[in-house]
Amino acid sequence: MKLGLLFTSRLRRAVAAFSALLARRWKNGFYLYLAVLFTLFAVADTVSLHITAEMRQAAFDAMVRYRIIVPKPDPDIVILDINEASLAAMAKDYGRWPWPRQVMGEFVEQIEKQQPKAVVFDILFSDADVYNPDSDAYFDAAIAATHNTFFPMLRLDPASDTLSQVKPVMIPGVVQAPGEARQDATIAVVLPHFQAALNGGRLGLHNIYPDVDGTARQYLVYRNDYGWKLPSLPARVAHELGWPEPAAQRVLLNWRGPPFSYRYFSFSDVFSDFSNKVKKRPPDEFKNKIVIIGSTAPSLFDIKPTPLSQMHPGVEILATAMDNFKHGDYLRFPEARLAYLLLSLLIVWLTAWGFYRSAGRNKIDRLFGASQFILVGISYASINFTDTYINLTGPVSIGLAYFTVARIYASATGKALEQNMVRTSFERGGELRATLLLIRLDTTREVMTDIALEKIRYALEKTGKEPKSAEVLKGYQKGLWDLFEKTFAVSWVVAAEDADGTARVAEDVAKVLDALPPLLRKNLAYADNAVSWFVHHGLISGGTAARASWRVMFAEALLRWDEQQRGKTT
């Protein structure tokens, strides 16, 4: 126990000594040096490091997950789900997945009778079924009879482009981007096997490109490869149905809710009802609907992490993108790197200036906290009430990091850096002339908060031009010390032989007393109550005797003040 106490005591002394060393070496200039360091970091992060990018992504995920206003999924976008139940139910007649293509052909024929607006396959039919060529032919014929079926194509790794024989002009729906395009370029892409799908030309990429952390937040509108625009499947649907296509190459998805927010229908249930003579389902169930055929079965591996779930069905991500394109409410996210950088620097330097000018701990904390709350509130409001996401996480993170370091330094060196006439006397030595102004708020009605007392103390210390220290005795002590409740002590010290300095202190005392009444009216509820004050002058010893001299000075001031008060009453 004793060893532990000894170690703790020595550690505290070491920390105090180190803090005093920092205070002597850097003083308040530390806050400006730190601001320069954070400025360099902010510029480097904006240009190349992008360290705050992960923070921005995490903030976006949290705001999407917990936002108040969530747009509802479009009821006309429905999902025909090849789920585990469908796989099990269909296995008896058609075997394991993939089923013969005739199943899809019959499904297309039947659903077309209900006149859906679009039938979108989120299934890649890349190869022929060599064991069932007639089944493939049946599906191809069913596709050829439609004008509203859409099929995906898969973009492969561009590293394989030189091995491909597919040129962009060979892909239906691909157009040349503004500017020059390579006419001899080849693109590694998997197209639908069926000629009818190619002839229809309603093809689009269904690749989902997650961010660097593996989470899908954005959706590609089109790829620009070698000067050719390869549309995504949602963009192709938008083009055919006359929806306005996004101008951006990729958009931030405006999620409609957690997985299974859209209307799902079991594929096997719908398909079996198509085959029944006595129908149990409405004959116009899918009239004017956009029907997406995909799978949520885990065994088919179309599951992606999103801000809302680590297991979000890929088919619902596709549905969300189509919903966003249809309503044009995908989230815009202006890069605005320069604006975010300038905002970060503004936060850092305003905070640095507050610390440098010793604006008061409570004031800095309140202003900084309010600014951060406002910035986070702007981001949160933007994602709830607008289609433009203003991501201020970067400036908030940089500002918070600066404030944290600055606050640690302020806490460690605050005692050494604060204006303190006792310490000044200790450092100067020799004989000194001290002035002590005691101000007591004589009221029993006034309820003062620590914040109000600190405001008054800070204002007293900043009034006038001469160096001074202002302290407040709050009356929290017990016994005799409770007698000094709501008492301010303002002190000055100059060399004993410095007549000009003594005169300047006298002027400073007058300025403090002139500033006192309006200051009390500003911060107190009953400022018209009696306020008593007393000024005491005396000689004290500097150096090692300073502390004892100030004790005597304080005691003499109290005695003289008491004598003055008694003289007024007699």
N, C-alpha and C positions, 0 to 999 in steps of 0.2 A: 504494500500500500504506500509506504513512504517513498519507495523508489519510483512508483508511478506518479506520485505528486511532485517529486523532484524533477522527473523528466518533463511533466506537463509545464511546470514553472519555468524550466530552462527553455522549453520550446516557445512559450509565450514571449519570453524576453528576447529570444532570437528573432521571432517574427516582428516584434516591436522595433528592434534595432534595425532589421532589414527594411521595414517600412519607413523608419526615420531616414535611413540612407537614401531610399528612393525619393522621399519628399525633398531632401536637401539637394539631390542631384537634378531631378526633373521638375520639381514643383508643379505648378499648374500647366506648364508647357507640355507635360506628358499627354494631355488630352488632344493637343494639336498634333503632336508626333503620331499618336495613335490614329488620328483622323487621316493623316497622310498615308499611313500604312493601309488603312481600310480603303482609301481612294484607289491606291494601286491595285489592291485585290479586286475591287469592284470593276475596274476597267479590264483587268486581265480575265475576270470571270465572264464579262460581257463579250469579249473578243474571242477567247479560246478555251478557257477552263470549263465553263458551264457547270460549275459545282452546284449552284443553286437550282439547276434544272430538276434534280430529283426532289428537292423541297417543293418546287412548283407542282410537280406531278402528284406528290403526296397530298398537298393542299387541295388540288383539284379533286382528287378521289374522295377526300373527306367532305368537301362541300357538295359534291354530287350525291354522296351517300346520305347526307343529312340535310339536304335542302328542303325547304318548306313547300315550295310550289313545284310540283312535278307534272310535266305535260302528260296527258293521257295518251295511251297508244291508239292509233287510228283503228276504229272497229272494222274498217273495210280491208285491213291487211290481216290475213289469217294464215296459220301455219298447219299444214298437213304433216303430222309428225310420225316419222318411222321410228317409234320408240321401242323399248325392249318388249313391251306387250305386243306390238305389231309384228316384230321379228318372230316371237314365239307363236303367235296365232297363224301367221302365214307359212311357217315352216312345215306344217302338216301337208299342205298342197303344193308348195313351191320350193321347198327346201331352204337351206340356209342362204343368207345374204351373200352375194347379190342375187336377186330373183331374176327369172327370165324376163327379158325386156317386154314381152307381150303383156305382162302385168301392167307396166307403165303405159303401154299402148292402149289397153282397155280402159285404164283410168282416165287418160286424156280424152278418149272418145266420150266417156260418160260425163265427165265434168264439163266438157264443152257444151253439152246440152243445156246446162244451167246458165250459159253465157257469162262466165267470169270475165272481168276486165283484163286479167293477165294470169297466166300460169307460169310460175318461175321455179325452175329446178335448181336446187342447191346441191345437186348430185352431178358429179363429173362422169359422163359416159365416154370414157377415153378409148376403149378397145372394143373390138367385135367379140360377140359371144360365139366362139367357134363351134360350140356344141349345140347351139340353137340358132342357126342362121335364119330360119323362118320366123323365129320370135323377134329377131332384130329387124327383119323386113316389115313385120307387122307394126312395130313401134315407129319405124321410119315413115311408113304410110300414114300413121295417125298424126305424126308431126306435120307432114306435108299438107294435111287437110286443115291445119290451124293457121291463124294469123296473129296469135297472141301468146305463143309459148316462147319462153326465154331460157337460154342454156348458158352455163358457165364455161369459161376456159381458164386454164391455170398457167400463170406466168412462172417459168422455171428460173433457176439461178442464171443471171446474165453471163456468168462465166461459161455457160454452155452454148451461148449464142452462135459461136463459130461452127458448132457441130450441127446446127439446125439447117434445114432446107426451106423453112417457112419465112417468106418475106412479108413485111407489114402489109403490102398491097394485096396480099392473098387472104388477109383476115377480114371478114365482113365487119363493118362498123369502124374500122381504123381509118383515121383521117390524118392528114399532114398538119403538124403544128406550125404556127407562124414562124417564118424563117426557113432556112435550108434544112432539108432532110436527106439522109443517106439513102439513095435509091438501091444500093447493093447490099444493105444491111439485112441480116437474118436474125430472127428472134426465136429463142427457145420457149415454146409455148405448147401446151397440150390442148388441142381443139376437140370438140365433140366428134365422135366417130360417125355420126349419122349425117348423110348428105342433105337430108331435108332440113336439119338444124343449120347447116352451113348455108344452104340456099335461102333460108328465111332471114339470115343475117342478124338475128336478135341474140347476139353474143356479148358477153362482158366478163371481165375478170372477177373472180370471187375470192382472190387472195386477201387475207387479213394481215396487215403489217403492224405488229405490236411495237410499242416503244422499247427502248433499250432495256427496260426492266422486265420485259416480257408481257406487259399489260396492254390490252387493246383499248385505246382511247380515241383514236382517229380512224377515219375511213378514207381510202384513196378514191378520188373522183375519176382520175385517169392517170396512167403512167405515160411519161414522155421518154420514149426510147428511140434514140437516133433521129429525133425530129418527127417522130410519129406518135400520135395520141391513141393509146389503147384504153378504151373506156372500161370502167368498172361495171359490174352487172346492175347495180342500182342506177348508175348514170344512163345505161342503155335503156332501162325501163322508163326512166324519166324522159328520155328523148322520144321514145315511141308514144308515150302517153301525153306528151305535151306539157310536162312540168318544166319549170325553169331550172336549168342546170346550174349548179354552183360554179362560180367563176374561179374559185381557188382549186389548186390541184389536190388538196386534201382538206378534210373538215374535221372538227372536233365533234364527236357524236353527242347529241342531246338525248340522253338516255330517258326512256319512258318508265323505268322502274327496274326492280330486280328481275332475275330470270322468271320466265313464264308469266310476264305481264300481258303478253298478247294472247289472243284467242287461239287455243290449240285444239286440233281434232286428231284423233288417232287414225292413222292411215288405214289400218286393217278394218276398223269399224266402218269408215266411209266406203272403202272398196267392197266389203262384203255386202253393204246395203245396196250398192250399185247392182250387185248380182242377184239380189232377192227379187222375186216376183212381186211380193207385197212390201212396198217401201215403208220404212219406219221414220225416215228422215225427210225434212221438208224438200220438195222438188226444186225450190229456188234458193237453197241454203247458201250457195256460193255465187249467186247472181250479182254482177258488178263488183265482185271481190277481187282483190289481188291475192292469189293463192300461192303460197310458197311451200314447196315440197322439200323437206329436209329431215334431218335426224337429230334427236336428242339422246339416242342410245349411247351410253358410255362406251360400248364395245365398238362403235364406229368412229370414235376418237375425234368428233367435231366439237370439242369443248375448249374454250379459251378463257384466260383470266381477264377480267374487266374491273373497272373501279367499283362495281356493285357486287361482284362475286368472282371467286377463283374458278368457278365452274359454270361459265356462261355459255349456253348453246350457241354454236356458230350460226345456226339458222336464224336465231333471234337477233344476233348482231346484224345480219343481213337485213332482217325486217326493220330494225331500228334505222339503218342507213336509208332504206327506201322511204320510211316514214318521214325522216328528216328532209330528204330531197323533195318529197311530195309537198310538204308544208313550208319548205324553205326556212325552217327554224333550227337548222344545225348551228352549232356554236361557232361564232367567229372569234378568233383569238389573235388580235393584232400583236405582231412581234414587238414593235415599239421599243426596241432595245435601248435606243438612245434616251427615250423618255424615262424608261425604268432606271437606267443608269443615273440620269440627272436627279431623279427622285431619291434614289439610294444615297447619293452624295449630299443632297439637301438634308436628309434626315441625319446623316452622320455629322455634318458640319454644324447644324443647328444644335444638336446634342452636345457636340464638342465645345461649342461656344458657351452653352449654358454651364457646363462643368468648369470651363476655363475662367468664366467670370464669377464663379461661385454664386450662382443664381439661387441657391438654396436647395437642399436635398428634396424636400417635399414638393417644391415647385417643379423641379426637373422630373421627378418621378411621375407627377400628375400629368404634365404636358406630354411627356414621352408616352406614357400609358394611353392617354387619350388619342394621340396621333396613331399609334399602332392599332388601337381599337377601330378607329375611323377607316384606316386602310383595309383592314381585314373585313370590315363591314361593307366597304365598297365592292370588294371581290365577291363577297357572299351575296350582296344585293344584285350584282350584275348577273350571276348565274341563276337567280330566282326570278328576276323581273325583266330580263332582256335576253337577247340572243347573242350578245357580245360578252365574252368572258374576259374580264379585266383581271389578270393574274398579278397581284401586287406582292406575292409571296417573297420574291427576290429582295425588293427594297425592305420589306418587313424583317426578313431574316438577317440581312446585313445590318440593319439598324439595331436589331435586338442583340446581335453579337457584339456590336460596338458598345452599346449601353451596358451590357453585362461586364465586359472587361473594364470599362470606365468606372462602373459602380464598385467593382472589387477594389480598384486602385483608390477610389475615393474613400471607401470604408477603411482600407489599410492605412492610408496616409492622412485621413481627415483631421485627426488630432494634431498631427505635426504641422499641417498646412493652415489650420484655422487661425484667424487673428486672435492672439492671446497676449495680453500685456504682461502677464506674469512671466511667460516664457521669453518675451522680448526683454524684460528686465533682467532675467537670468543670463541672457546672451550678451547684453550690453555691458554690464558691470558699472562700477562707479556710483556716484550719487545722482539720483534721478528725482525729477519732480513728477508726482502722480496726481491725476485728477480722477475722482470717482463720482459718477452721477447715479443716484439710486432713485428709481421711480416705482411707486407702489400704487396699485389700483385699489382704492379703498371702496369696495362694493361687495355686498352680500348677494345681490340679485344677479350679477353677471355670471353666466356659465360659459367658460372659455374652453375651447378645444385646443389641443396641442397645435393644430394647424394655424389657428388664429394667433396663438402666442408666438409661433415661429415666424409668421408673417410680420408681426410687430417687431420682433427681435431683429430680423433681417433688415427691415427698413431703417431701424435705428442705426444699425451698423453701417449702412450705406449712405446715410445722411451726412452731408459735409464732405470735406476733403482730407482731413487729418486721419492718420491710422488710429484705429480704436478697436476695441472688442466689446461686444454686447452679449450678455448672458441673461437667461431667465431662470428664476427660482420658481418652480411650479407648485411648491407646497405639498409634494407627495411624501416628503419625509415626515417622520413622526417626532413627537416631543417638541423641543424648542425650535427645530427647523421649520415646523409648520407655521411659525410666526412670519416667515418670509414669503408666504403664499402670494403669487402674482406680483412678484417684485423683479424689476429689470435692473441690472447693474451694467453701466456703460463706463469704460475706463480708458484713460489716455496716459501716456508717459512720454516725457521729453528729458533731455539732459538738464540738470539743475541750473546750470549757468546760461541756458538758452532762453533768453528773454523773449526773442521773436517767436520761438516755438511755444512758449507759455501763452503769449498773446493769441497765437493762432488757435490753440486749444480752447481758450476762452470764447473765441468767435464760434468755434465748432460746437461748444456746449450750447451756445445761444441758438444755433441753427437746429440742433436736435430738439431743444425745448419748443422752438417755433413749429417744428414739424409734428410734434406729439399730438396736439388736439385733432387735426384732420386725420391723422393716422388712426387714432382711436375711434373716431366717428366712422371710418371706413370699415373697421374690423370688429367693432363691438356693438351689441344691441343697445346697451345703456351707456353710451359714451359721455353723457352729460353728468355722470356721477363723479364724485370727488376723486381727484388724482393728486397725490402728494409727491413731491420730489425734493431732493436735497443734493447739493454739490459740495464735495469735500476735497480740499487740496492738502498735499503733504509731501514731505521728502521721504524717499525710501532708498534702501541700499540695493544696488544691482548685484549681479553675480550669484554666488551660492546663498547669499542672505536674502535674496529676493522674495522667496516664498514666505519666510517669517515676517518680512517687512509688510507684505501685502495683507497678511492676517491682521497685523496691528492696525494697518490703514483701514481695513474694513471695520474692525471693532471701534476705532475712533469715529468713523463716519456714522456708525449706528448710535454711538453715545451723543455726538453733536446733534444728530437729527432728533433724537429723543429730547435733548435739552431744548431745542428749538420748538418742538411741538408743545412741551410743557410751558414754555414761555408764552406761547400764544393763548394758552388756556387760562393763565393767571392774570 
